[in-house]
Amino acid sequence: MKRFIILILLVVSFSTTFAQQNAPVEMADTFRSSGKIYVVIATIAIIFIGLAIYLFSIDRRLKKIEKEK
């Protein structure tokens, strides 16, 4: 029963993905034509890099605390 429910959810998610392929994305076209898409990509990259650095620093601190105990 659990596999059946998972299968149904996957089929529904794939059908919505395929249904949206033909719709034009006006916002992306506007950003691309004005050159602002690079600002958006740079901002997202900076956020992800910041999160990665933060997580690695937390990991180092936890390892240090675990070694002390």
C-alpha positions, -999 to 999 in steps of 0.1 A, spaced: 0 0 0 28 24 9 45 18 -25 13 24 -43 9 58 -26 45 67 -34 39 57 -70 8 79 -73 26 109 -58 55 105 -82 31 102 -112 12 133 -101 45 153 -96 58 143 -130 26 151 -148 26 186 -133 62 190 -144 55 180 -180 23 202 -181 44 234 -173 69 230 -201 50 248 -228 43 279 -207 67 308 -213 84 323 -183 81 360 -187 100 370 -156 131 350 -166 129 365 -201 127 400 -187 156 395 -163 177 379 -191 170 407 -216 179 435 -191 209 416 -177 196 414 -142 196 376 -142 234 378 -135 227 398 -103 201 372 -92 225 343 -99 253 361 -81 231 368 -51 220 331 -49 256 319 -52 267 343 -24 240 330 -1 248 294 -8 286 300 -3 278 318 30 256 289 42 283 263 32 310 283 51 287 286 81 279 249 82 316 239 79 325 262 107 298 247 129 311 212 120 346 221 130 334 235 163 313 204 170 343 181 162 364 202 186 338 199 214 335 161 208 372 156 211 373 175 244 348 151 259 
